[in-house]
Amino acid sequence: MPLSREKLNDLHELGRLLESLTSSAYSLYLLGQEQAAGEIVGTVEDLVEDTKGVVEGLRAPPP
């Protein structure tokens, strides 16, 4: 996948979403809502995998 503004924007948005979800999970944990925090962490794990796919695509040589 060639480097493009669209793909970099996708990566940026994933990063912002990861930051927001991580912050929410931490806040919930501090409030004693460990189960809700754990559910968000599961979502973060999925997004990290998606982010890895985007990064791998950006680093791949063009066809």
mmCIF file as Biopython writes it, N, C-alpha, C and O atoms, coordinates in Angstrom:
data_model
#
loop_
_atom_site.group_PDB
_atom_site.id
_atom_site.type_symbol
_atom_site.label_atom_id
_atom_site.label_alt_id
_atom_site.label_comp_id
_atom_site.label_asym_id
_atom_site.label_entity_id
_atom_site.label_seq_id
_atom_site.pdbx_PDB_ins_code
_atom_site.Cartn_x
_atom_site.Cartn_y
_atom_site.Cartn_z
_atom_site.occupancy
_atom_site.B_iso_or_equiv
_atom_site.auth_seq_id
_atom_site.auth_asym_id
_atom_site.pdbx_PDB_model_num
ATOM 1   N N  . MET A ? 1  ? 0.855   -1.163 0.000  1.0 0.0 1  A 1 
ATOM 2   C CA . MET A ? 1  ? 0.000   0.000  0.000  1.0 0.0 1  A 1 
ATOM 3   C C  . MET A ? 1  ? 0.903   1.229  0.000  1.0 0.0 1  A 1 
ATOM 4   O O  . MET A ? 1  ? 1.682   1.409  0.935  1.0 0.0 1  A 1 
ATOM 5   N N  . PRO A ? 2  ? 0.820   2.067  -1.009 1.0 0.0 2  A 1 
ATOM 6   C CA . PRO A ? 2  ? 1.678   3.247  -1.063 1.0 0.0 2  A 1 
ATOM 7   C C  . PRO A ? 2  ? 1.285   4.262  0.016  1.0 0.0 2  A 1 
ATOM 8   O O  . PRO A ? 2  ? 0.130   4.348  0.432  1.0 0.0 2  A 1 
ATOM 9   N N  . LEU A ? 3  ? 2.269   5.009  0.440  1.0 0.0 3  A 1 
ATOM 10  C CA . LEU A ? 3  ? 2.051   6.047  1.437  1.0 0.0 3  A 1 
ATOM 11  C C  . LEU A ? 3  ? 1.128   7.108  0.848  1.0 0.0 3  A 1 
ATOM 12  O O  . LEU A ? 3  ? 1.342   7.594  -0.263 1.0 0.0 3  A 1 
ATOM 13  N N  . SER A ? 4  ? 0.111   7.451  1.607  1.0 0.0 4  A 1 
ATOM 14  C CA . SER A ? 4  ? -0.817  8.468  1.132  1.0 0.0 4  A 1 
ATOM 15  C C  . SER A ? 4  ? -1.343  9.258  2.321  1.0 0.0 4  A 1 
ATOM 16  O O  . SER A ? 4  ? -1.280  8.820  3.470  1.0 0.0 4  A 1 
ATOM 17  N N  . ARG A ? 5  ? -1.852  10.412 2.011  1.0 0.0 5  A 1 
ATOM 18  C CA . ARG A ? 5  ? -2.441  11.257 3.059  1.0 0.0 5  A 1 
ATOM 19  C C  . ARG A ? 5  ? -3.589  10.522 3.745  1.0 0.0 5  A 1 
ATOM 20  O O  . ARG A ? 5  ? -3.744  10.599 4.964  1.0 0.0 5  A 1 
ATOM 21  N N  . GLU A ? 6  ? -4.385  9.817  2.964  1.0 0.0 6  A 1 
ATOM 22  C CA . GLU A ? 6  ? -5.534  9.090  3.507  1.0 0.0 6  A 1 
ATOM 23  C C  . GLU A ? 6  ? -5.089  8.030  4.514  1.0 0.0 6  A 1 
ATOM 24  O O  . GLU A ? 6  ? -5.666  7.912  5.595  1.0 0.0 6  A 1 
ATOM 25  N N  . LYS A ? 7  ? -4.063  7.262  4.153  1.0 0.0 7  A 1 
ATOM 26  C CA . LYS A ? 7  ? -3.590  6.199  5.043  1.0 0.0 7  A 1 
ATOM 27  C C  . LYS A ? 7  ? -2.942  6.772  6.304  1.0 0.0 7  A 1 
ATOM 28  O O  . LYS A ? 7  ? -3.119  6.237  7.398  1.0 0.0 7  A 1 
ATOM 29  N N  . LEU A ? 8  ? -2.189  7.866  6.143  1.0 0.0 8  A 1 
ATOM 30  C CA . LEU A ? 8  ? -1.604  8.507  7.317  1.0 0.0 8  A 1 
ATOM 31  C C  . LEU A ? 8  ? -2.692  9.087  8.215  1.0 0.0 8  A 1 
ATOM 32  O O  . LEU A ? 8  ? -2.574  9.056  9.440  1.0 0.0 8  A 1 
ATOM 33  N N  . ASN A ? 9  ? -3.741  9.610  7.608  1.0 0.0 9  A 1 
ATOM 34  C CA . ASN A ? 9  ? -4.864  10.116 8.387  1.0 0.0 9  A 1 
ATOM 35  C C  . ASN A ? 9  ? -5.540  8.974  9.147  1.0 0.0 9  A 1 
ATOM 36  O O  . ASN A ? 9  ? -5.905  9.133  10.312 1.0 0.0 9  A 1 
ATOM 37  N N  . ASP A ? 10 ? -5.707  7.829  8.493  1.0 0.0 10 A 1 
ATOM 38  C CA . ASP A ? 10 ? -6.279  6.657  9.169  1.0 0.0 10 A 1 
ATOM 39  C C  . ASP A ? 10 ? -5.442  6.277  10.384 1.0 0.0 10 A 1 
ATOM 40  O O  . ASP A ? 10 ? -5.980  5.991  11.454 1.0 0.0 10 A 1 
ATOM 41  N N  . LEU A ? 11 ? -4.129  6.276  10.213 1.0 0.0 11 A 1 
ATOM 42  C CA . LEU A ? 11 ? -3.227  5.927  11.301 1.0 0.0 11 A 1 
ATOM 43  C C  . LEU A ? 11 ? -3.332  6.947  12.437 1.0 0.0 11 A 1 
ATOM 44  O O  . LEU A ? 11 ? -3.333  6.580  13.612 1.0 0.0 11 A 1 
ATOM 45  N N  . HIS A ? 12 ? -3.419  8.207  12.082 1.0 0.0 12 A 1 
ATOM 46  C CA . HIS A ? 12 ? -3.558  9.269  13.078 1.0 0.0 12 A 1 
ATOM 47  C C  . HIS A ? 12 ? -4.857  9.102  13.864 1.0 0.0 12 A 1 
ATOM 48  O O  . HIS A ? 12 ? -4.862  9.222  15.089 1.0 0.0 12 A 1 
ATOM 49  N N  . GLU A ? 13 ? -5.942  8.829  13.172 1.0 0.0 13 A 1 
ATOM 50  C CA . GLU A ? 13 ? -7.230  8.645  13.835 1.0 0.0 13 A 1 
ATOM 51  C C  . GLU A ? 13 ? -7.217  7.424  14.754 1.0 0.0 13 A 1 
ATOM 52  O O  . GLU A ? 13 ? -7.776  7.467  15.850 1.0 0.0 13 A 1 
ATOM 53  N N  . LEU A ? 14 ? -6.589  6.347  14.318 1.0 0.0 14 A 1 
ATOM 54  C CA . LEU A ? 14 ? -6.469  5.170  15.183 1.0 0.0 14 A 1 
ATOM 55  C C  . LEU A ? 14 ? -5.686  5.516  16.445 1.0 0.0 14 A 1 
ATOM 56  O O  . LEU A ? 14 ? -6.043  5.077  17.539 1.0 0.0 14 A 1 
ATOM 57  N N  . GLY A ? 15 ? -4.636  6.290  16.299 1.0 0.0 15 A 1 
ATOM 58  C CA . GLY A ? 15 ? -3.844  6.707  17.456 1.0 0.0 15 A 1 
ATOM 59  C C  . GLY A ? 15 ? -4.656  7.540  18.432 1.0 0.0 15 A 1 
ATOM 60  O O  . GLY A ? 15 ? -4.568  7.349  19.645 1.0 0.0 15 A 1 
ATOM 61  N N  . ARG A ? 16 ? -5.433  8.450  17.909 1.0 0.0 16 A 1 
ATOM 62  C CA . ARG A ? 16 ? -6.281  9.288  18.774 1.0 0.0 16 A 1 
ATOM 63  C C  . ARG A ? 16 ? -7.339  8.449  19.481 1.0 0.0 16 A 1 
ATOM 64  O O  . ARG A ? 16 ? -7.629  8.671  20.656 1.0 0.0 16 A 1 
ATOM 65  N N  . LEU A ? 17 ? -7.904  7.503  18.778 1.0 0.0 17 A 1 
ATOM 66  C CA . LEU A ? 17 ? -8.904  6.631  19.379 1.0 0.0 17 A 1 
ATOM 67  C C  . LEU A ? 17 ? -8.283  5.764  20.471 1.0 0.0 17 A 1 
ATOM 68  O O  . LEU A ? 17 ? -8.874  5.579  21.535 1.0 0.0 17 A 1 
ATOM 69  N N  . LEU A ? 18 ? -7.096  5.239  20.205 1.0 0.0 18 A 1 
ATOM 70  C CA . LEU A ? 18 ? -6.397  4.439  21.214 1.0 0.0 18 A 1 
ATOM 71  C C  . LEU A ? 18 ? -6.115  5.268  22.465 1.0 0.0 18 A 1 
ATOM 72  O O  . LEU A ? 18 ? -6.297  4.791  23.585 1.0 0.0 18 A 1 
ATOM 73  N N  . GLU A ? 19 ? -5.677  6.489  22.275 1.0 0.0 19 A 1 
ATOM 74  C CA . GLU A ? 19 ? -5.391  7.365  23.414 1.0 0.0 19 A 1 
ATOM 75  C C  . GLU A ? 19 ? -6.654  7.622  24.233 1.0 0.0 19 A 1 
ATOM 76  O O  . GLU A ? 19 ? -6.626  7.558  25.462 1.0 0.0 19 A 1 
ATOM 77  N N  . SER A ? 20 ? -7.746  7.907  23.559 1.0 0.0 20 A 1 
ATOM 78  C CA . SER A ? 20 ? -9.004  8.189  24.237 1.0 0.0 20 A 1 
ATOM 79  C C  . SER A ? 20 ? -9.518  6.973  25.006 1.0 0.0 20 A 1 
ATOM 80  O O  . SER A ? 20 ? -9.933  7.087  26.160 1.0 0.0 20 A 1 
ATOM 81  N N  . LEU A ? 21 ? -9.488  5.822  24.364 1.0 0.0 21 A 1 
ATOM 82  C CA . LEU A ? 21 ? -9.966  4.607  25.026 1.0 0.0 21 A 1 
ATOM 83  C C  . LEU A ? 21 ? -9.092  4.232  26.216 1.0 0.0 21 A 1 
ATOM 84  O O  . LEU A ? 21 ? -9.600  3.812  27.256 1.0 0.0 21 A 1 
ATOM 85  N N  . THR A ? 22 ? -7.790  4.380  26.066 1.0 0.0 22 A 1 
ATOM 86  C CA . THR A ? 22 ? -6.880  4.063  27.159 1.0 0.0 22 A 1 
ATOM 87  C C  . THR A ? 22 ? -7.133  4.988  28.344 1.0 0.0 22 A 1 
ATOM 88  O O  . THR A ? 22 ? -7.139  4.546  29.493 1.0 0.0 22 A 1 
ATOM 89  N N  . SER A ? 23 ? -7.337  6.252  28.068 1.0 0.0 23 A 1 
ATOM 90  C CA . SER A ? 23 ? -7.633  7.218  29.124 1.0 0.0 23 A 1 
ATOM 91  C C  . SER A ? 23 ? -8.944  6.866  29.829 1.0 0.0 23 A 1 
ATOM 92  O O  . SER A ? 23 ? -9.034  6.942  31.055 1.0 0.0 23 A 1 
ATOM 93  N N  . SER A ? 24 ? -9.944  6.487  29.060 1.0 0.0 24 A 1 
ATOM 94  C CA . SER A ? 24 ? -11.231 6.103  29.643 1.0 0.0 24 A 1 
ATOM 95  C C  . SER A ? 24 ? -11.102 4.862  30.509 1.0 0.0 24 A 1 
ATOM 96  O O  . SER A ? 24 ? -11.672 4.795  31.599 1.0 0.0 24 A 1 
ATOM 97  N N  . ALA A ? 25 ? -10.357 3.883  30.027 1.0 0.0 25 A 1 
ATOM 98  C CA . ALA A ? 25 ? -10.158 2.657  30.801 1.0 0.0 25 A 1 
ATOM 99  C C  . ALA A ? 25 ? -9.456  2.969  32.116 1.0 0.0 25 A 1 
ATOM 100 O O  . ALA A ? 25 ? -9.832  2.438  33.161 1.0 0.0 25 A 1 
ATOM 101 N N  . TYR A ? 26 ? -8.460  3.808  32.073 1.0 0.0 26 A 1 
ATOM 102 C CA . TYR A ? 26 ? -7.722  4.170  33.282 1.0 0.0 26 A 1 
ATOM 103 C C  . TYR A ? 26 ? -8.634  4.896  34.269 1.0 0.0 26 A 1 
ATOM 104 O O  . TYR A ? 26 ? -8.609  4.609  35.466 1.0 0.0 26 A 1 
ATOM 105 N N  . SER A ? 27 ? -9.432  5.828  33.773 1.0 0.0 27 A 1 
ATOM 106 C CA . SER A ? 27 ? -10.360 6.558  34.638 1.0 0.0 27 A 1 
ATOM 107 C C  . SER A ? 27 ? -11.363 5.617  35.288 1.0 0.0 27 A 1 
ATOM 108 O O  . SER A ? 27 ? -11.631 5.720  36.486 1.0 0.0 27 A 1 
ATOM 109 N N  . LEU A ? 28 ? -11.914 4.708  34.508 1.0 0.0 28 A 1 
ATOM 110 C CA . LEU A ? 28 ? -12.864 3.740  35.062 1.0 0.0 28 A 1 
ATOM 111 C C  . LEU A ? 28 ? -12.206 2.860  36.116 1.0 0.0 28 A 1 
ATOM 112 O O  . LEU A ? 28 ? -12.811 2.559  37.145 1.0 0.0 28 A 1 
ATOM 113 N N  . TYR A ? 29 ? -10.982 2.453  35.864 1.0 0.0 29 A 1 
ATOM 114 C CA . TYR A ? 29 ? -10.250 1.635  36.831 1.0 0.0 29 A 1 
ATOM 115 C C  . TYR A ? 29 ? -10.070 2.395  38.147 1.0 0.0 29 A 1 
ATOM 116 O O  . TYR A ? 29 ? -10.278 1.841  39.226 1.0 0.0 29 A 1 
ATOM 117 N N  . LEU A ? 30 ? -9.683  3.663  38.047 1.0 0.0 30 A 1 
ATOM 118 C CA . LEU A ? 30 ? -9.498  4.476  39.247 1.0 0.0 30 A 1 
ATOM 119 C C  . LEU A ? 30 ? -10.803 4.689  40.000 1.0 0.0 30 A 1 
ATOM 120 O O  . LEU A ? 30 ? -10.794 4.880  41.216 1.0 0.0 30 A 1 
ATOM 121 N N  . LEU A ? 31 ? -11.913 4.658  39.294 1.0 0.0 31 A 1 
ATOM 122 C CA . LEU A ? 31 ? -13.228 4.807  39.920 1.0 0.0 31 A 1 
ATOM 123 C C  . LEU A ? 31 ? -13.760 3.489  40.474 1.0 0.0 31 A 1 
ATOM 124 O O  . LEU A ? 31 ? -14.870 3.434  41.003 1.0 0.0 31 A 1 
ATOM 125 N N  . GLY A ? 32 ? -12.963 2.431  40.349 1.0 0.0 32 A 1 
ATOM 126 C CA . GLY A ? 32 ? -13.361 1.135  40.884 1.0 0.0 32 A 1 
ATOM 127 C C  . GLY A ? 32 ? -14.214 0.304  39.945 1.0 0.0 32 A 1 
ATOM 128 O O  . GLY A ? 32 ? -14.782 -0.707 40.359 1.0 0.0 32 A 1 
ATOM 129 N N  . GLN A ? 33 ? -14.313 0.708  38.701 1.0 0.0 33 A 1 
ATOM 130 C CA . GLN A ? 33 ? -15.124 -0.017 37.730 1.0 0.0 33 A 1 
ATOM 131 C C  . GLN A ? 33 ? -14.204 -0.873 36.864 1.0 0.0 33 A 1 
ATOM 132 O O  . GLN A ? 33 ? -14.036 -0.634 35.668 1.0 0.0 33 A 1 
ATOM 133 N N  . GLU A ? 34 ? -13.619 -1.874 37.509 1.0 0.0 34 A 1 
ATOM 134 C CA . GLU A ? 34 ? -12.607 -2.694 36.844 1.0 0.0 34 A 1 
ATOM 135 C C  . GLU A ? 34 ? -13.168 -3.500 35.676 1.0 0.0 34 A 1 
ATOM 136 O O  . GLU A ? 34 ? -12.480 -3.690 34.673 1.0 0.0 34 A 1 
ATOM 137 N N  . GLN A ? 35 ? -14.401 -3.976 35.793 1.0 0.0 35 A 1 
ATOM 138 C CA . GLN A ? 35 ? -14.973 -4.771 34.705 1.0 0.0 35 A 1 
ATOM 139 C C  . GLN A ? 35 ? -15.135 -3.918 33.443 1.0 0.0 35 A 1 
ATOM 140 O O  . GLN A ? 35 ? -14.778 -4.349 32.347 1.0 0.0 35 A 1 
ATOM 141 N N  . ALA A ? 36 ? -15.670 -2.716 33.605 1.0 0.0 36 A 1 
ATOM 142 C CA . ALA A ? 36 ? -15.840 -1.828 32.449 1.0 0.0 36 A 1 
ATOM 143 C C  . ALA A ? 36 ? -14.480 -1.461 31.853 1.0 0.0 36 A 1 
ATOM 144 O O  . ALA A ? 36 ? -14.325 -1.406 30.634 1.0 0.0 36 A 1 
ATOM 145 N N  . ALA A ? 37 ? -13.501 -1.212 32.718 1.0 0.0 37 A 1 
ATOM 146 C CA . ALA A ? 37 ? -12.153 -0.896 32.239 1.0 0.0 37 A 1 
ATOM 147 C C  . ALA A ? 37 ? -11.584 -2.070 31.455 1.0 0.0 37 A 1 
ATOM 148 O O  . ALA A ? 37 ? -10.953 -1.879 30.416 1.0 0.0 37 A 1 
ATOM 149 N N  . GLY A ? 38 ? -11.805 -3.283 31.948 1.0 0.0 38 A 1 
ATOM 150 C CA . GLY A ? 38 ? -11.312 -4.476 31.265 1.0 0.0 38 A 1 
ATOM 151 C C  . GLY A ? 38 ? -11.934 -4.659 29.893 1.0 0.0 38 A 1 
ATOM 152 O O  . GLY A ? 38 ? -11.266 -5.095 28.955 1.0 0.0 38 A 1 
ATOM 153 N N  . GLU A ? 39 ? -13.218 -4.326 29.774 1.0 0.0 39 A 1 
ATOM 154 C CA . GLU A ? 39 ? -13.884 -4.430 28.475 1.0 0.0 39 A 1 
ATOM 155 C C  . GLU A ? 39 ? -13.270 -3.449 27.474 1.0 0.0 39 A 1 
ATOM 156 O O  . GLU A ? 39 ? -13.083 -3.778 26.303 1.0 0.0 39 A 1 
ATOM 157 N N  . ILE A ? 40 ? -12.964 -2.258 27.945 1.0 0.0 40 A 1 
ATOM 158 C CA . ILE A ? 40 ? -12.338 -1.271 27.065 1.0 0.0 40 A 1 
ATOM 159 C C  . ILE A ? 40 ? -10.944 -1.732 26.659 1.0 0.0 40 A 1 
ATOM 160 O O  . ILE A ? 40 ? -10.532 -1.544 25.514 1.0 0.0 40 A 1 
ATOM 161 N N  . VAL A ? 41 ? -10.223 -2.334 27.594 1.0 0.0 41 A 1 
ATOM 162 C CA . VAL A ? 41 ? -8.885  -2.841 27.277 1.0 0.0 41 A 1 
ATOM 163 C C  . VAL A ? 41 ? -8.970  -3.880 26.158 1.0 0.0 41 A 1 
ATOM 164 O O  . VAL A ? 41 ? -8.095  -3.924 25.292 1.0 0.0 41 A 1 
ATOM 165 N N  . GLY A ? 42 ? -10.007 -4.713 26.164 1.0 0.0 42 A 1 
ATOM 166 C CA . GLY A ? 42 ? -10.199 -5.675 25.079 1.0 0.0 42 A 1 
ATOM 167 C C  . GLY A ? 42 ? -10.364 -4.977 23.737 1.0 0.0 42 A 1 
ATOM 168 O O  . GLY A ? 42 ? -9.825  -5.428 22.726 1.0 0.0 42 A 1 
ATOM 169 N N  . THR A ? 43 ? -11.105 -3.884 23.729 1.0 0.0 43 A 1 
ATOM 170 C CA . THR A ? 43 ? -11.278 -3.100 22.508 1.0 0.0 43 A 1 
ATOM 171 C C  . THR A ? 43 ? -9.952  -2.486 22.068 1.0 0.0 43 A 1 
ATOM 172 O O  . THR A ? 43 ? -9.641  -2.448 20.878 1.0 0.0 43 A 1 
ATOM 173 N N  . VAL A ? 44 ? -9.177  -2.009 23.036 1.0 0.0 44 A 1 
ATOM 174 C CA . VAL A ? 44 ? -7.859  -1.436 22.730 1.0 0.0 44 A 1 
ATOM 175 C C  . VAL A ? 44 ? -6.967  -2.489 22.085 1.0 0.0 44 A 1 
ATOM 176 O O  . VAL A ? 44 ? -6.259  -2.200 21.120 1.0 0.0 44 A 1 
ATOM 177 N N  . GLU A ? 45 ? -6.998  -3.699 22.609 1.0 0.0 45 A 1 
ATOM 178 C CA . GLU A ? 45 ? -6.190  -4.780 22.027 1.0 0.0 45 A 1 
ATOM 179 C C  . GLU A ? 45 ? -6.554  -5.010 20.566 1.0 0.0 45 A 1 
ATOM 180 O O  . GLU A ? 45 ? -5.674  -5.193 19.725 1.0 0.0 45 A 1 
ATOM 181 N N  . ASP A ? 46 ? -7.851  -5.002 20.264 1.0 0.0 46 A 1 
ATOM 182 C CA . ASP A ? 46 ? -8.292  -5.177 18.876 1.0 0.0 46 A 1 
ATOM 183 C C  . ASP A ? 46 ? -7.800  -4.025 17.992 1.0 0.0 46 A 1 
ATOM 184 O O  . ASP A ? 46 ? -7.348  -4.245 16.869 1.0 0.0 46 A 1 
ATOM 185 N N  . LEU A ? 47 ? -7.891  -2.808 18.506 1.0 0.0 47 A 1 
ATOM 186 C CA . LEU A ? 47 ? -7.445  -1.650 17.729 1.0 0.0 47 A 1 
ATOM 187 C C  . LEU A ? 47 ? -5.937  -1.659 17.506 1.0 0.0 47 A 1 
ATOM 188 O O  . LEU A ? 47 ? -5.457  -1.216 16.462 1.0 0.0 47 A 1 
ATOM 189 N N  . VAL A ? 48 ? -5.195  -2.160 18.480 1.0 0.0 48 A 1 
ATOM 190 C CA . VAL A ? 48 ? -3.744  -2.262 18.306 1.0 0.0 48 A 1 
ATOM 191 C C  . VAL A ? 48 ? -3.438  -3.197 17.137 1.0 0.0 48 A 1 
ATOM 192 O O  . VAL A ? 48 ? -2.547  -2.918 16.335 1.0 0.0 48 A 1 
ATOM 193 N N  . GLU A ? 49 ? -4.168  -4.297 17.041 1.0 0.0 49 A 1 
ATOM 194 C CA . GLU A ? 49 ? -3.966  -5.221 15.921 1.0 0.0 49 A 1 
ATOM 195 C C  . GLU A ? 49 ? -4.308  -4.542 14.597 1.0 0.0 49 A 1 
ATOM 196 O O  . GLU A ? 49 ? -3.590  -4.702 13.610 1.0 0.0 49 A 1 
ATOM 197 N N  . ASP A ? 50 ? -5.407  -3.781 14.577 1.0 0.0 50 A 1 
ATOM 198 C CA . ASP A ? 50 ? -5.774  -3.045 13.365 1.0 0.0 50 A 1 
ATOM 199 C C  . ASP A ? 50 ? -4.688  -2.034 12.991 1.0 0.0 50 A 1 
ATOM 200 O O  . ASP A ? 50 ? -4.351  -1.870 11.819 1.0 0.0 50 A 1 
ATOM 201 N N  . THR A ? 51 ? -4.152  -1.364 14.004 1.0 0.0 51 A 1 
ATOM 202 C CA . THR A ? 51 ? -3.103  -0.375 13.779 1.0 0.0 51 A 1 
ATOM 203 C C  . THR A ? 51 ? -1.857  -1.029 13.210 1.0 0.0 51 A 1 
ATOM 204 O O  . THR A ? 51 ? -1.212  -0.476 12.319 1.0 0.0 51 A 1 
ATOM 205 N N  . LYS A ? 52 ? -1.518  -2.199 13.716 1.0 0.0 52 A 1 
ATOM 206 C CA . LYS A ? 52 ? -0.363  -2.930 13.184 1.0 0.0 52 A 1 
ATOM 207 C C  . LYS A ? 52 ? -0.558  -3.213 11.697 1.0 0.0 52 A 1 
ATOM 208 O O  . LYS A ? 52 ? 0.381   -3.093 10.911 1.0 0.0 52 A 1 
ATOM 209 N N  . GLY A ? 53 ? -1.770  -3.586 11.317 1.0 0.0 53 A 1 
ATOM 210 C CA . GLY A ? 53 ? -2.055  -3.856 9.906  1.0 0.0 53 A 1 
ATOM 211 C C  . GLY A ? 53 ? -1.873  -2.625 9.040  1.0 0.0 53 A 1 
ATOM 212 O O  . GLY A ? 53 ? -1.325  -2.715 7.941  1.0 0.0 53 A 1 
ATOM 213 N N  . VAL A ? 54 ? -2.325  -1.476 9.522  1.0 0.0 54 A 1 
ATOM 214 C CA . VAL A ? 54 ? -2.171  -0.232 8.765  1.0 0.0 54 A 1 
ATOM 215 C C  . VAL A ? 54 ? -0.690  0.110  8.624  1.0 0.0 54 A 1 
ATOM 216 O O  . VAL A ? 54 ? -0.237  0.483  7.542  1.0 0.0 54 A 1 
ATOM 217 N N  . VAL A ? 55 ? 0.063   -0.016 9.719  1.0 0.0 55 A 1 
ATOM 218 C CA . VAL A ? 55 ? 1.496   0.305  9.685  1.0 0.0 55 A 1 
ATOM 219 C C  . VAL A ? 55 ? 2.237   -0.641 8.745  1.0 0.0 55 A 1 
ATOM 220 O O  . VAL A ? 55 ? 3.079   -0.204 7.961  1.0 0.0 55 A 1 
ATOM 221 N N  . GLU A ? 56 ? 1.931   -1.919 8.820  1.0 0.0 56 A 1 
ATOM 222 C CA . GLU A ? 56 ? 2.582   -2.883 7.925  1.0 0.0 56 A 1 
ATOM 223 C C  . GLU A ? 56 ? 2.285   -2.549 6.469  1.0 0.0 56 A 1 
ATOM 224 O O  . GLU A ? 56 ? 3.160   -2.662 5.610  1.0 0.0 56 A 1 
ATOM 225 N N  . GLY A ? 57 ? 1.057   -2.140 6.194  1.0 0.0 57 A 1 
ATOM 226 C CA . GLY A ? 57 ? 0.697   -1.755 4.836  1.0 0.0 57 A 1 
ATOM 227 C C  . GLY A ? 57 ? 1.450   -0.524 4.371  1.0 0.0 57 A 1 
ATOM 228 O O  . GLY A ? 57 ? 1.843   -0.433 3.208  1.0 0.0 57 A 1 
ATOM 229 N N  . LEU A ? 58 ? 1.653   0.424  5.275  1.0 0.0 58 A 1 
ATOM 230 C CA . LEU A ? 58 ? 2.390   1.638  4.922  1.0 0.0 58 A 1 
ATOM 231 C C  . LEU A ? 58 ? 3.873   1.362  4.703  1.0 0.0 58 A 1 
ATOM 232 O O  . LEU A ? 58 ? 4.524   2.039  3.907  1.0 0.0 58 A 1 
ATOM 233 N N  . ARG A ? 59 ? 4.397   0.378  5.401  1.0 0.0 59 A 1 
ATOM 234 C CA . ARG A ? 59 ? 5.828   0.077  5.291  1.0 0.0 59 A 1 
ATOM 235 C C  . ARG A ? 59 ? 6.144   -0.861 4.134  1.0 0.0 59 A 1 
ATOM 236 O O  . ARG A ? 59 ? 7.304   -1.001 3.747  1.0 0.0 59 A 1 
ATOM 237 N N  . ALA A ? 60 ? 5.132   -1.496 3.589  1.0 0.0 60 A 1 
ATOM 238 C CA . ALA A ? 60 ? 5.358   -2.450 2.497  1.0 0.0 60 A 1 
ATOM 239 C C  . ALA A ? 60 ? 5.795   -1.707 1.236  1.0 0.0 60 A 1 
ATOM 240 O O  . ALA A ? 60 ? 5.323   -0.603 0.964  1.0 0.0 60 A 1 
ATOM 241 N N  . PRO A ? 61 ? 6.685   -2.309 0.478  1.0 0.0 61 A 1 
ATOM 242 C CA . PRO A ? 61 ? 7.086   -1.666 -0.782 1.0 0.0 61 A 1 
ATOM 243 C C  . PRO A ? 61 ? 5.916   -1.658 -1.763 1.0 0.0 61 A 1 
ATOM 244 O O  . PRO A ? 61 ? 5.089   -2.570 -1.751 1.0 0.0 61 A 1 
ATOM 245 N N  . PRO A ? 62 ? 5.845   -0.643 -2.601 1.0 0.0 62 A 1 
ATOM 246 C CA . PRO A ? 62 ? 4.757   -0.600 -3.582 1.0 0.0 62 A 1 
ATOM 247 C C  . PRO A ? 62 ? 4.848   -1.789 -4.534 1.0 0.0 62 A 1 
ATOM 248 O O  . PRO A ? 62 ? 5.936   -2.286 -4.825 1.0 0.0 62 A 1 
ATOM 249 N N  . PRO A ? 63 ? 3.693   -2.235 -5.012 1.0 0.0 63 A 1 
ATOM 250 C CA . PRO A ? 63 ? 3.692   -3.393 -5.926 1.0 0.0 63 A 1 
ATOM 251 C C  . PRO A ? 63 ? 4.339   -3.084 -7.259 1.0 0.0 63 A 1 
ATOM 252 O O  . PRO A ? 63 ? 4.412   -3.955 -8.126 1.0 0.0 63 A 1 
#
